[in-house]
Amino acid sequence: MRTARKNLIEGSSTALVGLALVLFGDGVGIPVFTLTKVGVVMLAVGGVMVLVGLVRSSRGSARS
């Protein structure tokens, strides 16, 4: 249960930072990549982490 909670917290915080980058990082340019693209990747990674946390929490409660 502890790993599931950790995944949920990390995933939601990563997704929130990614969302902030997508919304507010439009005018900022870095030579290699744009912040909006980084934000989209962080949103995707955060979403996957949240899904993994939800699956782990549901499996943990089903075993008990």
C-alpha positions in Angstrom: 0.0 0.0 0.0 2.9 2.3 0.7 4.2 2.0 -2.9 0.8 2.7 -4.3 0.5 5.9 -2.3 4.0 7.0 -3.3 3.1 6.5 -7.0 -0.1 8.4 -6.6 1.6 11.4 -5.0 4.6 11.4 -7.4 2.4 11.0 -10.4 0.0 13.8 -9.5 2.8 16.2 -8.6 4.6 15.4 -11.9 1.4 15.9 -13.8 0.7 19.2 -12.1 4.2 20.5 -12.9 3.7 19.3 -16.5 0.4 21.1 -16.7 1.9 24.3 -15.5 4.7 24.1 -18.1 2.1 23.5 -20.8 0.0 26.5 -19.8 2.7 29.0 -18.9 5.8 28.0 -20.7 4.7 28.9 -24.2 6.9 32.0 -24.7 10.0 30.6 -23.2 12.6 29.2 -25.6 15.5 27.0 -24.7 17.9 26.1 -27.5 17.4 22.4 -27.4 13.6 22.0 -26.7 10.6 24.0 -25.7 9.0 23.9 -22.3 5.6 23.0 -23.7 7.0 19.8 -25.1 8.6 19.0 -21.8 5.3 19.7 -20.1 3.5 17.3 -22.4 6.0 14.6 -21.6 5.7 15.2 -17.9 1.9 15.1 -18.1 2.2 11.7 -19.8 4.6 10.3 -17.3 2.6 11.6 -14.4 -0.6 10.0 -15.8 1.2 6.7 -16.2 2.4 6.9 -12.6 -1.1 7.7 -11.3 -2.5 4.7 -13.2 0.2 2.4 -11.8 -0.6 3.7 -8.3 -4.3 3.1 -8.8 -3.7 -0.5 -10.1 -1.4 -1.2 -7.2 -3.9 0.1 -4.6 -6.7 -1.9 -6.1 -4.7 -5.1 -6.1 -3.6 -4.5 -2.5 -7.1 -4.0 -1.3 -8.3 -7.1 -3.2 -5.8 -9.3 -1.5 -6.7 -8.3 2.0 
